[in-house]
Amino acid sequence: MTLTRSGPRAAGCGVQLYRGAETVREVGWVIFDEVHYMRDRERGVVWEESIVLIASLLPGASMVFLSATLSNAHEFAEWVANLTARPCHVVSAHAFVPIGARTPAL
């Protein structure tokens, strides 16, 4: 897993998450894109371990979880809230065009 730091000293700097890394202590936000991969048999455990590790090593960091197809978003948010002892909100928007629909040719 790669985290990307932001700020004047860290533009585009990727760091590996591991215990005690000085750079990691500066991380304030962690964004998980395609978090629905937690349902994947092979990849899911890595996503879960990453979230648990971040909650443990970076208790002050905020996490954002993105997915267009997470069917159990409220259950997931409850799990994250229990894990981090912080609120986890579900924000959803409905697409005007169903996912997978073809875009008409211009």
Secondary structure by P-SEA (a helix, b strand, c coil): cbbbbbccccccbbbbbcccccccccccbbbbcccccccccccaaaaaaaaaaaaaccccbbbbbbbccccaaaaaaaaaaaaccbbbbbbbbbbccccccccccc
